[in-house]
């Protein structure tokens, strides 16, 4: 049996905010840890795709490479 889920970004990323109360803010820190794990995974997926499609001649590979490169540039602080 195959299960398919349609998940939107808002389903995975909880609202993170400052409360000004230590216990509540500690819960927000846990949310940030989760967000860090998701961003790290996304970064590695994009990097892997970019490397896999580097120097490929297929049009689809070039499209994937360009899009992965564009998304990776969002992580670059210099731009």
N, C-alpha and C positions, 0 to 999 in steps of 0.2 A: 504494500500500500504506500502510495506516494502522497505526501502532504505538502501543499503549497500555501505559503503565507504571503500576503501582500502587506508589506511594512513600509510605512512612511517615516522620514527622518524624525518627525515629532513623536513617533511611537517609541523611538529608541533614546532620544535625548530629552532628559527631564529639564524643566525650567530650573535654572540655577540663579539664586539671588542671595543678597546679603540680608540678614535678619537683625543683627546687632545683639544676638543672644547666643552664648557660647555653644550650647547643645544643638540648637538649630543650625548654626553656622558649621558645626562639625559634620552634620548630615550633608550640608552643601559641599564640603570638602570630599566626602565619599562620592558624591555625584561627579565632581571634577576628576577623581581617580578613574571612574568609569568612562568619562568622556575622553580622557587621555588614552586609555586602552583602545577605544574605538578609533580615535584619530591616528594612533600608531599603526593599527591594523590597516586602515585605509591608505596611509602613506606607503606602507610596505607593499600593498596590493598594486598601487599605482606605479611604484618604482619597478616592481617585477614585470608588469605589463610593458612599461616603457623599455626595459632592457630586453624583453622577449621580442619586441617588434623593431628594435634598433637595426638599421641596415637591411630591413626586409624590402622587397620590391613590390609586393602586393599592395593594391590600392587600399584595401581594408586595413592592412597592417599599418600603413602610413597614417590613416585616419585615427586608428587606435593610439598610435604613438603620439601623434600631435595632441589628441585630447588628454592623454595621460600627462603629457608634458605641461599642458595648460593648467591642469588641476594641481600638479605638483608645484607649480609656480606660486600657488596660493599659500604654500607653506614657507616660501622664501621671504625672509624679512627684508632683504635688500631691495625689493621692488616696490 
